[in-house]
């Protein structure tokens, strides 16, 4: 199967480049609650989102002060997998930590 061709003004057929659509990106946002410890949020940031200790603390403080903080930006499937992992880890430790995803 060949590339689609269009007629150039001179009458010569010119190959069109296929356009690849960039996949949508999603922000994973951690939500503050009154029970999850700051230490656990830092742990989640380091283990699930692969943040450095300094980045993990900075995001944890955003969550604590602003009620929410962006953990990262990912494709839809990766964002969903990270959210599932956060919820699973939190349940295992008895914390109600929640996170959501929003289209970038």
N, C-alpha and C positions, 0 to 999 in steps of 0.2 A: 504494500500500500504506500503510495507516494505522498509527498507533502502537497497541501492544497496550493493551487497556483491562481494568481490573478493576472489580469492583463495590465501591463505597464502602459503608460501613455504612448510609447513608441510602438506598441503592439507586441512587445516581447513579453513572454510569460515570466513572472518573477515569483519565486517561492516565498510564501508567507511564513513567518516564524510562529510556531504555536505558542500561545500565551499560557503560562502556568500561573495558576491562582495561588497566592500566598495563603496558607492556612490561617484561620483566625487564631488569635492568642487570647488566653484567659488569665486574669489575675486570681491567685489564690489568696484569700483574705482571712486572717485569723480574727476571731471575735472575742472580746473580753467577757469574762464572767467573774463572779465573786468567789469562786472556789478553786479554780486551777492555779497552781503555784507558778510564780515567775520562773522558778528553776525548771519546772516541767516544760514551760513554753520555750525556754532556751534550749533544753534538751531536744525538743521537737524541731526547732529551727536548725540545729546542728546535724541531727540524724536523718530527718526526712527531707529537709531542704538544702542540706550540705552548706550551711552558712558557717563562716568563721565565728569563733566565740564573740568577737567584737560586733560583727553584724547581727548575730543572734540576740545579743543584749540590746542593741539599738532597736531592732524590730519588736522585741518583747516590751520595751519601754513605750513604743508607739501604741501597741495594743493596750497597755496599761493606762496610758494617759488619754488616748483618743478613742478608745473603745474598739479599735480595729487597726490592723497593720497588714501591709502587703508582704506575703512570704515569698512570692516569686511569680513569674509570668511564664506560662507554658502552653503547649498545644492542649486541646480539649481532653484527649485521652490521658495525657500525663497529669494534667490538673486533677481530673477525676480520681486517678489512682493515688495521688498524694493526699487528697481529701479523705479518701477511704482509709488510708494508712494512719492519718492523724486521728480520725475518729476511733479506729480500732485500738491504737496505742493509748488514747485517752481513756476509753472504756476499761481497758485492761488495768489501768492504774487508778480507776475510780474517779476520774475527772470528767466534767461536762464540757470540755473544750470543743468548740465548734469552729469550722471554717466553711467558707462559701467560695464560689467562683463567679467572677464577673467578666463579661467580654471586655477586652482591652479596647 
